Amino acid sequence: MSTRKPSLLRIEEVVRILQKEVKSAGGQAELARKTGVSRPNLNSAIAGRRAPTNDILRALRLRKVFAYEKATRVRNQQPIRLEIVVRLLREEVAESGSQAEWARQNEVHGPSLNGTVTGKKPPTRDILRALSLRKVFAYERM
C-alpha cells in the first residue's frame, strides 16, 4: 500500500476529465441531468471561460486546494504541495545556518518564517518571493 499522496491536477486536466465525462454521458445536457450540475456552468467550464464551480467539482469528485509553483513561466509545471514547500524552506534555512540568518538574507519577517518552518502557518508572500514561488489553485481527488 502506497502512502504517497495523489498528484495535484491543473485546471487544464480538470477540463479534459470533464470533457470525457460529457462524452461518456452523451452530451452536456445529459451529464447536467445525471449529476445535477448547472448547464451554463458546465458549458462555461468546458469552454474555458470560467473555473469549474463547486457543483462540477463535486460531480467529478474533486476539490480545489492551494498549491504552489515556480514564479517563472514554465509550461506544464506540476503544482507543489504545501508540505514540499515547507521541506524546501527547511533545507534552505539549514544551509544558511539559522532562521534568523535566512530571514535577514531574504528580507523576511522572522516570526512569519518561524510559523511556516514549524508548520503552523502557510508561507507569506515574502517567503514565496524568496523561494521564487507563487500560490495557485489546483485540484485533487476526494
DSSP file (Angstrom, degrees, kcal/mol; ACC not computed):
  #  RESIDUE AA STRUCTURE BP1 BP2  ACC     N-H-->O    O-->H-N    N-H-->O    O-->H-N    TCO  KAPPA ALPHA  PHI   PSI    X-CA   Y-CA   Z-CA
    1    1 A M              0   0    0      0, 0.0     2,-0.3     0, 0.0     0, 0.0   0.000 360.0 360.0 360.0 131.0    0.0    0.0    0.0
    2    2 A S        -     0   0    0      1,-0.1     0, 0.0     2,-0.1     0, 0.0  -0.671 360.0-166.7 -89.9 138.3    1.4    3.4   -1.0
    3    3 A T        +     0   0    0     -2,-0.3     2,-0.2     2,-0.1    -1,-0.1   0.380  53.1 119.7 -99.4   2.2    1.4    6.3    1.4
    4    4 A R        -     0   0    0      1,-0.1    -2,-0.1     3,-0.0     3,-0.1  -0.470  67.7-120.8 -70.5 134.3    2.2    8.8   -1.4
    5    5 A K        -     0   0    0     -2,-0.2     3,-0.1     1,-0.1    -1,-0.1  -0.470  33.2-101.6 -73.0 145.6   -0.5   11.4   -1.9
    6    6 A P        -     0   0    0      0, 0.0    -1,-0.1     0, 0.0     0, 0.0  -0.294  47.3 -94.2 -64.3 154.6   -2.1   11.6   -5.4
    7    7 A S        -     0   0    0      1,-0.1   134,-0.3    -3,-0.1     2,-0.2  -0.256  37.9-108.6 -70.4 157.5   -0.8   14.3   -7.7
    8    8 A L        -     0   0    0     71,-0.3     2,-0.4   132,-0.1   132,-0.2  -0.583  29.9-134.3 -83.4 147.9   -2.5   17.6   -8.0
    9    9 A L  B     -A  139   0A   0    130,-3.6   130,-2.3    -2,-0.2     2,-0.2  -0.849   8.4-137.8-106.2 139.4   -4.4   18.4  -11.1
   10   10 A R    >>  -     0   0    0     -2,-0.4     4,-1.7   128,-0.2     3,-0.7  -0.491  34.2-102.8 -84.6 164.4   -4.1   21.7  -13.0
   11   11 A I  H 3> S+     0   0    0    126,-0.3     4,-2.3     1,-0.3     5,-0.2   0.838 121.1  59.8 -59.9 -34.2   -7.3   23.3  -14.4
   12   12 A E  H 3> S+     0   0    0      1,-0.2     4,-1.8     2,-0.2    -1,-0.3   0.889 105.5  48.6 -61.5 -38.9   -6.5   22.0  -17.9
   13   13 A E  H <> S+     0   0    0     -3,-0.7     4,-2.2     2,-0.2    -1,-0.2   0.867 109.0  52.9 -69.2 -36.4   -6.5   18.4  -16.7
   14   14 A V  H  X S+     0   0    0     -4,-1.7     4,-2.5     2,-0.2    -2,-0.2   0.903 107.9  51.4 -64.7 -41.0   -9.8   19.0  -14.9
   15   15 A V  H  X S+     0   0    0     -4,-2.3     4,-2.5     2,-0.2    -2,-0.2   0.901 109.0  50.9 -63.1 -40.8  -11.3   20.3  -18.2
   16   16 A R  H  X S+     0   0    0     -4,-1.8     4,-2.0     2,-0.2    -2,-0.2   0.916 110.8  48.5 -62.7 -42.5  -10.1   17.2  -20.0
   17   17 A I  H  X S+     0   0    0     -4,-2.2     4,-2.2     1,-0.2    -2,-0.2   0.919 111.7  50.2 -61.7 -43.4  -11.7   15.0  -17.4
   18   18 A L  H  X S+     0   0    0     -4,-2.5     4,-2.4     1,-0.2    -2,-0.2   0.898 108.2  52.3 -62.7 -41.9  -14.9   17.0  -17.7
   19   19 A Q  H  X S+     0   0    0     -4,-2.5     4,-2.3     1,-0.2    -1,-0.2   0.890 109.1  50.2 -62.0 -39.8  -14.9   16.6  -21.5
   20   20 A K  H  X S+     0   0    0     -4,-2.0     4,-2.6     2,-0.2    -1,-0.2   0.906 110.0  50.5 -64.4 -41.2  -14.5   12.8  -21.1
   21   21 A E  H  X S+     0   0    0     -4,-2.2     4,-1.9     2,-0.2    -2,-0.2   0.901 110.0  50.0 -63.4 -41.1  -17.4   12.7  -18.7
   22   22 A V  H  X>S+     0   0    0     -4,-2.4     5,-2.5     2,-0.2     4,-1.2   0.928 111.8  48.5 -62.2 -45.0  -19.6   14.8  -21.1
   23   23 A K  H  <5S+     0   0    0     -4,-2.3     3,-0.4     1,-0.2    -2,-0.2   0.918 112.8  46.5 -63.0 -44.0  -18.7   12.4  -24.0
   24   24 A S  H  <5S+     0   0    0     -4,-2.6    -1,-0.2     1,-0.2    -2,-0.2   0.795 111.3  52.5 -71.4 -25.9  -19.5    9.3  -22.0
   25   25 A A  H  <5S-     0   0    0     -4,-1.9    -1,-0.2    -5,-0.2    -2,-0.2   0.684 118.3-110.4 -80.4 -17.8  -22.8   10.7  -20.7
   26   26 A G  T  <5S-     0   0    0     -4,-1.2    -3,-0.2    -3,-0.4     2,-0.2   0.622  77.6 -21.5  98.1  14.8  -23.9   11.5  -24.2
   27   27 A G  S  ><S-     0   0    0     -5,-2.5     4,-2.2    -6,-0.2     5,-0.2  -0.597  77.3 -78.0 134.9 166.4  -23.7   15.3  -24.1
   28   28 A Q  H  > S+     0   0    0      1,-0.2     4,-2.6     2,-0.2     5,-0.2   0.901 123.9  52.4 -64.8 -42.3  -23.7   18.3  -21.7
   29   29 A A  H  > S+     0   0    0      1,-0.2     4,-2.2     2,-0.2    -1,-0.2   0.909 110.8  47.6 -62.9 -41.4  -27.4   18.3  -21.1
   30   30 A E  H  > S+     0   0    0      2,-0.2     4,-2.5     1,-0.2    -1,-0.2   0.909 112.2  48.5 -67.9 -41.7  -27.4   14.6  -20.2
   31   31 A L  H  X S+     0   0    0     -4,-2.2     4,-2.3     2,-0.2     6,-0.4   0.912 110.6  52.3 -63.0 -41.4  -24.4   15.0  -17.8
   32   32 A A  H  X>S+     0   0    0     -4,-2.6     4,-2.0     1,-0.2     5,-0.6   0.914 111.4  46.8 -60.8 -42.8  -26.1   18.0  -16.2
   33   33 A R  H  <5S+     0   0    0     -4,-2.2    -2,-0.2     1,-0.2    -1,-0.2   0.922 114.0  47.2 -64.8 -43.7  -29.3   15.9  -15.7
   34   34 A K  H  <5S+     0   0    0     -4,-2.5    -2,-0.2     1,-0.2    -1,-0.2   0.840 124.8  29.2 -67.6 -34.4  -27.4   13.0  -14.2
   35   35 A T  H  <5S-     0   0    0     -4,-2.3    -1,-0.2    -5,-0.2    -2,-0.2   0.579 100.4-120.0-106.6 -11.6  -25.3   15.0  -11.9
   36   36 A G  T  <5 +     0   0    0     -4,-2.0     2,-0.2    -5,-0.3    -3,-0.2   0.695  59.5 152.7  78.2  18.1  -27.4   18.0  -11.0
   37   37 A V      < -     0   0    0     -5,-0.6     2,-0.3    -6,-0.4    -1,-0.3  -0.576  54.2-103.8 -82.4 144.0  -24.8   20.3  -12.4
   38   38 A S     >  -     0   0    0     -2,-0.2     4,-2.4     1,-0.1     5,-0.2  -0.518  25.0-142.3 -66.2 126.5  -25.9   23.7  -13.8
   39   39 A R  H  > S+     0   0    0     -2,-0.3     4,-2.8     1,-0.2     5,-0.2   0.909  99.4  50.1 -61.3 -44.4  -25.8   23.5  -17.6
   40   40 A P  H  > S+     0   0    0      0, 0.0     4,-2.5     0, 0.0    -1,-0.2   0.916 112.6  47.7 -62.1 -39.4  -24.5   27.1  -18.1
   41   41 A N  H  > S+     0   0    0      2,-0.2     4,-2.3     1,-0.2    -2,-0.2   0.905 112.1  50.4 -64.4 -40.4  -21.7   26.5  -15.6
   42   42 A L  H  X S+     0   0    0     -4,-2.4     4,-2.3     2,-0.2     5,-0.2   0.937 111.9  46.8 -62.3 -47.9  -20.9   23.2  -17.3
   43   43 A N  H  X S+     0   0    0     -4,-2.8     4,-2.2     1,-0.2     6,-0.2   0.915 112.9  49.3 -62.1 -43.8  -20.7   24.8  -20.7
   44   44 A S  H  X>S+     0   0    0     -4,-2.5     5,-2.2    -5,-0.2     6,-1.1   0.880 111.5  49.0 -64.7 -38.3  -18.6   27.7  -19.4
   45   45 A A  H ><5S+     0   0    0     -4,-2.3     3,-0.7     2,-0.2    -1,-0.2   0.912 112.0  47.8 -68.2 -42.3  -16.1   25.4  -17.7
   46   46 A I  H 3<5S+     0   0    0     -4,-2.3    -2,-0.2     1,-0.2    -1,-0.2   0.886 112.4  49.4 -65.7 -37.8  -15.7   23.2  -20.8
   47   47 A A  H 3<5S-     0   0    0     -4,-2.2    -1,-0.2    -5,-0.2    -2,-0.2   0.590 113.7-119.7 -77.5  -9.7  -15.2   26.3  -23.0
   48   48 A G  T <<5S+     0   0    0     -3,-0.7    -3,-0.2    -4,-0.6    -4,-0.1   0.648  79.1 122.4  81.1  15.0  -12.6   27.6  -20.5
   49   49 A R  S   <S+     0   0    0     -5,-2.2     2,-0.3    -6,-0.2    -4,-0.2   0.701  79.6  11.0 -82.5 -19.1  -14.5   30.8  -19.8
   50   50 A R  S    S-     0   0    0     -6,-1.1    -2,-0.3    -9,-0.1    -1,-0.2  -0.990  85.0 -95.7-153.5 158.1  -14.6   30.1  -16.1
   51   51 A A        -     0   0    0     -2,-0.3    -6,-0.1     1,-0.1    -5,-0.1  -0.364  59.5 -82.4 -69.9 154.2  -13.1   27.7  -13.5
   52   52 A P        -     0   0    0      0, 0.0    -1,-0.1     0, 0.0   -10,-0.1  -0.359  50.6-130.1 -58.8 133.8  -15.2   24.6  -12.6
   53   53 A T     >  -     0   0    0    -12,-0.1     4,-2.6    -3,-0.1     3,-0.3  -0.264  26.7 -96.6 -80.1 170.9  -17.8   25.5  -10.0
   54   54 A N  H  > S+     0   0    0      1,-0.2     4,-2.6     2,-0.2     5,-0.2   0.862 123.8  54.3 -58.6 -38.2  -18.4   23.6   -6.8
   55   55 A D  H  > S+     0   0    0      2,-0.2     4,-1.9     1,-0.2    -1,-0.2   0.883 110.6  46.5 -66.2 -35.7  -21.2   21.5   -8.3
   56   56 A I  H  > S+     0   0    0     -3,-0.3     4,-2.0     2,-0.2    -2,-0.2   0.928 112.5  49.4 -68.3 -45.6  -18.9   20.4  -11.1
   57   57 A L  H  X>S+     0   0    0     -4,-2.6     5,-3.0     1,-0.2     4,-0.5   0.907 110.7  50.8 -60.6 -41.5  -16.1   19.6   -8.8
   58   58 A R  H ><5S+     0   0    0     -4,-2.6     3,-0.9     1,-0.2    -1,-0.2   0.912 109.1  50.9 -62.3 -42.8  -18.5   17.6   -6.6
   59   59 A A  H 3<5S+     0   0    0     -4,-1.9    -1,-0.2     1,-0.2    -2,-0.2   0.843 114.3  44.0 -64.0 -33.5  -19.7   15.7   -9.6
   60   60 A L  H 3<5S-     0   0    0     -4,-2.0    -1,-0.2    -5,-0.1    -2,-0.2   0.466 113.3-120.6 -88.2  -2.4  -16.1   14.9  -10.6
   61   61 A R  T <<5S+     0   0    0     -3,-0.9    81,-2.3    -4,-0.5     2,-0.3   0.931  70.5 128.6  59.2  49.0  -15.2   14.0   -7.0
   62   62 A L  E   < -B  141   0A   0     -5,-3.0     2,-0.3    79,-0.2    -1,-0.2  -0.849  42.5-157.4-124.8 162.0  -12.6   16.7   -6.9
   63   63 A R  E     -B  140   0A   0     77,-2.0    77,-2.2    -2,-0.3     2,-0.3  -0.991  22.4-115.2-140.3 151.3  -11.8   19.6   -4.6
   64   64 A K  E     +B  139   0A   0     -2,-0.3     2,-0.3    75,-0.2    75,-0.2  -0.662  38.6 175.2 -84.5 136.0   -9.9   22.9   -5.0
   65   65 A V  E     -B  138   0A   0     73,-2.8    73,-2.7    -2,-0.3     2,-0.3  -0.955  33.8-105.6-137.1 155.9   -6.8   23.3   -3.0
   66   66 A F  E     +B  137   0A   0     -2,-0.3    16,-0.3    71,-0.2     2,-0.3  -0.628  46.2 163.1 -77.7 141.3   -4.0   25.8   -2.7
   67   67 A A  E     -B  136   0A   0     69,-2.7    69,-2.8    -2,-0.3     2,-0.3  -0.838  26.6-125.5-144.5-178.0   -0.7   24.8   -4.2
   68   68 A Y  E     -BC 135  80A   0     12,-2.1    12,-3.8    -2,-0.3     2,-0.3  -0.940  19.8-179.6-135.8 154.6    2.5   26.5   -5.3
   69   69 A E  E     -B  134   0A   0     65,-2.0    65,-2.2    -2,-0.3    -2,-0.0  -0.967  43.4 -75.2-148.0 163.6    4.5   26.7   -8.5
   70   70 A K  E     -B  133   0A   0     -2,-0.3    63,-0.3    63,-0.2     4,-0.3  -0.337  38.8-131.6 -59.7 139.7    7.7   28.4   -9.7
   71   71 A A  S    S+     0   0    0     61,-2.6     2,-0.2    57,-0.2    -1,-0.1   0.713  84.4  88.8 -70.1 -20.5    7.2   32.1  -10.3
   72   72 A T  S    S-     0   0    0     60,-0.4     2,-1.3     1,-0.1    -2,-0.0  -0.507  95.7-102.6 -76.4 148.7    8.8   31.8  -13.7
   73   73 A R        +     0   0    0     -2,-0.2     2,-0.5     2,-0.0    -1,-0.1  -0.591  54.4 162.3 -77.0  97.5    6.5   31.0  -16.6
   74   74 A V    >   -     0   0    0     -2,-1.3     3,-1.1    -4,-0.3     2,-0.1  -0.979  37.9-121.9-116.9 124.9    7.2   27.3  -17.2
   75   75 A R  T 3  S+     0   0    0     -2,-0.5    -2,-0.0     1,-0.2     0, 0.0  -0.393  86.0   0.7 -68.9 140.1    4.7   25.4  -19.3
   76   76 A N  T 3  S+     0   0    0      1,-0.2    -1,-0.2    -2,-0.1     2,-0.2   0.763  82.6 166.7  58.6  31.9    3.0   22.4  -17.7
   77   77 A Q    <   -     0   0    0     -3,-1.1    -1,-0.2    -7,-0.1    -3,-0.0  -0.541  39.5-113.8 -75.7 146.1    4.8   22.6  -14.4
   78   78 A Q        -     0   0    0     -2,-0.2   -69,-0.1     1,-0.1    -1,-0.1  -0.623  30.7-113.1 -80.3 131.1    3.4   20.4  -11.7
   79   79 A P        -     0   0    0      0, 0.0     2,-0.4     0, 0.0   -71,-0.3  -0.304  30.2-131.2 -61.3 150.3    1.9   22.2   -8.7
   80   80 A I  B     -C   68   0A   0    -12,-3.8   -12,-2.1     2,-0.0     2,-0.1  -0.885  14.3-126.5-109.4 133.8    3.7   21.7   -5.5
   81   81 A R    >>  -     0   0    0     -2,-0.4     4,-1.7   -14,-0.2     3,-0.6  -0.360  25.6-110.9 -74.1 157.3    2.0   20.8   -2.2
   82   82 A L  H 3> S+     0   0    0    -16,-0.3     4,-2.6     1,-0.2     5,-0.2   0.870 116.3  60.0 -55.5 -40.6    2.5   22.8    1.0
   83   83 A E  H 3> S+     0   0    0      1,-0.2     4,-2.0     2,-0.2    -1,-0.2   0.873 105.2  48.6 -59.2 -37.2    4.5   20.0    2.6
   84   84 A I  H <> S+     0   0    0     -3,-0.6     4,-2.7     2,-0.2    -1,-0.2   0.900 109.8  51.9 -69.3 -41.0    7.1   20.2   -0.2
   85   85 A V  H  X S+     0   0    0     -4,-1.7     4,-2.5     1,-0.2    -2,-0.2   0.922 110.3  48.6 -61.1 -43.9    7.4   24.0    0.1
   86   86 A V  H  X S+     0   0    0     -4,-2.6     4,-2.6     2,-0.2    -1,-0.2   0.902 111.1  50.5 -63.6 -40.6    7.9   23.6    3.9
   87   87 A R  H  X S+     0   0    0     -4,-2.0     4,-2.2    -5,-0.2    -2,-0.2   0.922 111.0  48.3 -63.5 -43.7   10.6   21.0    3.3
   88   88 A L  H  X S+     0   0    0     -4,-2.7     4,-2.3     1,-0.2    -2,-0.2   0.912 112.1  50.0 -61.3 -42.0   12.4   23.2    0.7
   89   89 A L  H  X S+     0   0    0     -4,-2.5     4,-2.7     1,-0.2    -2,-0.2   0.924 109.1  50.8 -62.8 -45.0   12.2   26.1    3.2
   90   90 A R  H  X S+     0   0    0     -4,-2.6     4,-2.4     1,-0.2    -1,-0.2   0.891 109.8  51.2 -60.1 -39.7   13.7   24.0    6.0
   91   91 A E  H  X S+     0   0    0     -4,-2.2     4,-2.1     2,-0.2    -1,-0.2   0.921 111.3  47.0 -64.2 -43.7   16.5   22.9    3.7
   92   92 A E  H  X S+     0   0    0     -4,-2.3     4,-1.7     2,-0.2    -2,-0.2   0.903 112.1  50.3 -64.6 -40.7   17.4   26.5    2.8
   93   93 A V  H  X S+     0   0    0     -4,-2.7     4,-1.1     1,-0.2     5,-0.3   0.917 110.0  50.6 -63.4 -42.5   17.2   27.6    6.4
   94   94 A A  H  < S+     0   0    0     -4,-2.4     3,-0.4     1,-0.2    -1,-0.2   0.893 108.7  52.1 -62.6 -39.7   19.5   24.7    7.4
   95   95 A E  H  < S+     0   0    0     -4,-2.1    -1,-0.2     1,-0.2    -2,-0.2   0.849 108.8  50.1 -65.0 -34.1   22.0   25.7    4.7
   96   96 A S  H  < S-     0   0    0     -4,-1.7    -1,-0.2    -5,-0.1    -2,-0.2   0.658 113.7-118.8 -81.5 -14.3   22.1   29.3    5.9
   97   97 A G  S  < S+     0   0    0     -4,-1.1     2,-0.3    -3,-0.4    -3,-0.1  -0.104  77.6  15.4 108.1 -36.6   22.7   28.3    9.5
   98   98 A S  S  > S-     0   0    0     -5,-0.3     4,-2.3     1,-0.1     5,-0.2  -0.988  72.2-109.5-161.5 163.4   19.7   29.6   11.3
   99   99 A Q  H  > S+     0   0    0     -2,-0.3     4,-2.9     1,-0.2     5,-0.2   0.912 118.1  53.9 -63.1 -42.0   16.2   31.0   10.8
  100  100 A A  H  > S+     0   0    0      1,-0.2     4,-2.2     2,-0.2    -1,-0.2   0.908 110.0  46.7 -61.2 -42.3   17.4   34.5   11.8
  101  101 A E  H  > S+     0   0    0      2,-0.2     4,-2.7     1,-0.2    -1,-0.2   0.923 113.5  47.5 -67.0 -44.6   20.2   34.4    9.2
  102  102 A W  H  X S+     0   0    0     -4,-2.3     4,-2.0     1,-0.2    -2,-0.2   0.919 112.5  50.2 -62.5 -42.8   17.9   33.2    6.4
  103  103 A A  H  X>S+     0   0    0     -4,-2.9     5,-2.5     1,-0.2     4,-0.6   0.907 112.4  47.2 -61.7 -42.3   15.3   35.8    7.3
  104  104 A R  H ><5S+     0   0    0     -4,-2.2     3,-0.8    -5,-0.2    -2,-0.2   0.934 112.3  48.8 -65.1 -46.5   17.9   38.5    7.2
  105  105 A Q  H 3<5S+     0   0    0     -4,-2.7    -1,-0.2     1,-0.2    -2,-0.2   0.836 120.7  36.2 -62.4 -33.7   19.4   37.4    3.9
  106  106 A N  H 3<5S-     0   0    0     -4,-2.0    -1,-0.2    -5,-0.2    -2,-0.2   0.305 107.4-119.2-106.4   7.9   16.0   37.2    2.2
  107  107 A E  T <<5 +     0   0    0     -3,-0.8     2,-0.4    -4,-0.6    -3,-0.2   0.931  61.4 149.8  53.0  52.5   14.3   40.2    4.0
  108  108 A V      < -     0   0    0     -5,-2.5     2,-0.3    -6,-0.1    -1,-0.2  -0.911  56.2-104.0-116.3 142.5   11.6   38.1    5.5
  109  109 A H     >  -     0   0    0     -2,-0.4     4,-2.1     1,-0.1     3,-0.3  -0.507  30.7-138.1 -65.1 122.8    9.9   38.7    8.8
  110  110 A G  H  > S+     0   0    0     -2,-0.3     4,-2.6     1,-0.2     5,-0.2   0.888  98.6  49.0 -54.9 -50.6   11.4   36.3   11.4
  111  111 A P  H  > S+     0   0    0      0, 0.0     4,-2.3     0, 0.0    -1,-0.2   0.857 110.7  52.2 -61.7 -33.6    8.2   35.3   13.2
  112  112 A S  H  > S+     0   0    0     -3,-0.3     4,-1.8     2,-0.2    -2,-0.2   0.921 110.1  48.9 -65.4 -42.7    6.5   34.6    9.8
  113  113 A L  H  X S+     0   0    0     -4,-2.1     4,-2.9     1,-0.2     5,-0.2   0.931 110.9  50.0 -60.9 -46.1    9.4   32.4    8.8
  114  114 A N  H  X S+     0   0    0     -4,-2.6     4,-2.3     1,-0.2     6,-0.3   0.904 107.9  53.4 -61.2 -41.9    9.2   30.5   12.1
  115  115 A G  H  <>S+     0   0    0     -4,-2.3     5,-2.0     1,-0.2     6,-1.9   0.869 113.6  42.9 -61.5 -36.8    5.5   29.9   11.7
  116  116 A T  H ><5S+     0   0    0     -4,-1.8     3,-1.1     4,-0.2    -2,-0.2   0.915 112.5  51.3 -75.5 -44.1    6.0   28.4    8.3
  117  117 A V  H 3<5S+     0   0    0     -4,-2.9    -2,-0.2     1,-0.3    -1,-0.2   0.872 112.0  47.6 -61.9 -36.9    9.0   26.3    9.2
  118  118 A T  T 3<5S-     0   0    0     -4,-2.3    -1,-0.3    -5,-0.2    -2,-0.2   0.536 115.1-117.9 -82.5  -5.4    7.2   24.8   12.2
  119  119 A G  T < 5S+     0   0    0     -3,-1.1    -3,-0.2    -4,-0.2    -2,-0.1   0.622  84.4 113.8  82.6  13.1    4.1   24.1   10.0
  120  120 A K  S   <S+     0   0    0     -5,-2.0    -4,-0.2    -6,-0.3    -5,-0.1   0.747  77.8  27.3 -87.9 -24.8    1.8   26.4   12.0
  121  121 A K  S    S-     0   0    0     -6,-1.9    -2,-0.2    -9,-0.1    -1,-0.1  -0.968  82.2-110.0-137.2 150.0    1.2   29.0    9.2
  122  122 A P        -     0   0    0      0, 0.0    -6,-0.1     0, 0.0    -7,-0.1  -0.366  54.8 -80.6 -71.6 161.7    1.3   28.9    5.4
  123  123 A P        -     0   0    0      0, 0.0     2,-0.1     0, 0.0   -10,-0.1  -0.350  45.9-131.0 -64.9 141.4    4.1   30.8    3.7
  124  124 A T     >  -     0   0    0     -3,-0.1     4,-2.5     1,-0.1     5,-0.2  -0.298  29.7 -98.0 -81.4 172.4    3.7   34.6    3.4
  125  125 A R  H  > S+     0   0    0      1,-0.2     4,-2.7     2,-0.2     5,-0.2   0.887 124.9  53.7 -58.7 -39.7    4.3   36.5    0.1
  126  126 A D  H  > S+     0   0    0      2,-0.2     4,-2.3     1,-0.2    -1,-0.2   0.902 109.3  47.1 -64.6 -40.5    7.8   37.4    1.3
  127  127 A I  H  > S+     0   0    0      2,-0.2     4,-1.7     1,-0.2    -2,-0.2   0.926 113.2  48.7 -66.4 -43.7    8.7   33.8    1.9
  128  128 A L  H  <>S+     0   0    0     -4,-2.5     5,-3.1     1,-0.2     4,-0.4   0.904 110.7  51.3 -62.0 -40.9    7.2   32.7   -1.5
  129  129 A R  H ><5S+     0   0    0     -4,-2.7     3,-1.3     1,-0.2    -1,-0.2   0.928 108.9  50.7 -60.1 -45.2    9.1   35.6   -3.2
  130  130 A A  H 3<5S+     0   0    0     -4,-2.3    -1,-0.2     1,-0.3    -2,-0.2   0.817 114.4  43.9 -64.0 -30.6   12.4   34.4   -1.6
  131  131 A L  T 3<5S-     0   0    0     -4,-1.7    -1,-0.3    -5,-0.1    -2,-0.2   0.413 113.0-120.0 -91.6   1.2   11.7   30.8   -2.8
  132  132 A S  T < 5S+     0   0    0     -3,-1.3   -61,-2.6    -4,-0.4   -60,-0.4   0.907  71.2 128.6  57.5  45.6   10.7   32.1   -6.3
  133  133 A L  E   < - B   0  70A   0     -5,-3.1     2,-0.3   -63,-0.3    -1,-0.2  -0.826  42.3-159.9-122.9 162.9    7.2   30.5   -5.8
  134  134 A R  E     - B   0  69A   0    -65,-2.2   -65,-2.0    -2,-0.3     2,-0.3  -0.976  26.5-107.8-139.4 155.9    3.7   31.7   -6.2
  135  135 A K  E     + B   0  68A   0     -2,-0.3     2,-0.3   -67,-0.2   -67,-0.3  -0.639  42.8 168.6 -84.0 137.5    0.3   30.5   -4.9
  136  136 A V  E     - B   0  67A   0    -69,-2.8   -69,-2.7    -2,-0.3     2,-0.4  -0.909  35.2-106.6-138.5 166.4   -2.0   28.8   -7.3
  137  137 A F  E     + B   0  66A   0     -2,-0.3  -126,-0.3   -71,-0.2     2,-0.3  -0.795  40.0 169.4 -93.1 141.7   -5.2   26.8   -7.3
  138  138 A A  E     - B   0  65A   0    -73,-2.7   -73,-2.8    -2,-0.4     2,-0.4  -0.844  24.5-125.9-138.2 176.6   -5.0   23.1   -8.1
  139  139 A Y  E     -AB   9  64A   0   -130,-2.3  -130,-3.6    -2,-0.3     2,-0.3  -0.960  19.1-172.2-130.7 145.5   -7.4   20.2   -7.8
  140  140 A E  E     - B   0  63A   0    -77,-2.2   -77,-2.0    -2,-0.4     2,-0.2  -0.964  30.6-101.9-135.8 155.3   -7.2   16.8   -6.1
  141  141 A R  E       B   0  62A   0   -134,-0.3   -79,-0.2    -2,-0.3   -80,-0.1  -0.480 360.0 360.0 -74.7 143.6   -9.4   13.8   -6.0
  142  142 A M              0   0    0    -81,-2.3   -80,-0.1    -2,-0.2    -1,-0.1   0.437 360.0 360.0 -90.5 360.0  -11.5   13.2   -2.9
